[in-house]
Amino acid sequence: MNGMLETQIPSQMWSEKINQANKAALLTWVKETGIQLVQVNGQRKYGGPPPGWAGYAPPSGSEVFIGKIPQDIYEDKLIPLFQNVGKLYEFRLMMTFSGLNRGFAYAKYMNRRNAQEAIALLNNFEIQSGSPILVCRSTEKCELCIDGLAPSLKECHLLPMLQELTSGLQSISLHASPFRKKRQLAEVKYISHQAAAIAKKNLVEGSLCLCGDQIEVAWLTPIIKQELHNVSVPGNLKALPSSWSHRSVLPQVSSRPIDCQMLPTRASVLDYLKLQCELHQLGSPVIFTKCVQRNPEDWLQFWYQVVIPKYPSPFSGFIWIKPDPSGLEDHEKVKYFVALQLLKVLAGYPVM
């Protein structure tokens, strides 16, 4: 789908019962400004490059991540806000099929200085009363990891499958999985952050059955790379407390629903995560959560992001949870699910 917003988003894709006033305001703004918004692969994009652009794309470090956006806020509020800091090369808002945003976006400036100013000026800015947004550096990662592949799978078999399912694939390599016994983990590199992000979305939101196996897809972080190194060096792998089974340590990004009644107690998990962050001298973790949708079976999908002050980049993703009658708030369930994942990741992080 390419072209102007007003001609490329049919009314049937936008639930007429949801957020009518703000959608009308967005369409009016598009007509008045003549701005072009292109919707493709679950995101709506301005620029990349913008009209009249000549020269090279901005350098790495020129993009910021914007989180905790109210779902009924659109580009008519967001783009002018971020343009006040500096000229935008590109702005991408993640969208749902109902016409709400998914709670996060990316703004790329012409240079690193404007990106740093946007973080300083707009992090915790109240986009509407009681709704401060999160603005931080975008890591512009280009690598994914695919965990849970069969031990017999070869790179020559995996490569054409991924080329069929995704675009912009640059290289792959297979390793013994640090997280799943008798399984393999693939490092997959793409030509750009955008290509990797679209590939991740397609792999996670599509069928997770690859080569007959149930797989898990996540960003390839420095800590996961360290885990791969630990597996290759005998006796170097650090383990979680033996009272926590491996199957309770859940994937960073999952499209499968999680029944939180199966998890350990919240207090012990969150306290242990804080303790581990202090042990590694990373600072106290801060976990942000936002419910983005409910399916017909009443499962809830949450977006989450975890900021650890001295860790190079935030952790983020989506999970499904099933509300239970215990009375525990859904956001708290998400937090201890995420804490479990981070404890698995920190197990391979060097102690300072």
Order of alpha helices (4+ residues) and beta strands (2+ residues): alpha-alpha-beta-beta-beta-alpha-beta-beta-alpha-beta-beta-beta-beta-alpha-beta-beta-alpha-beta-beta-beta-alpha-beta-alpha-beta-beta-beta-alpha
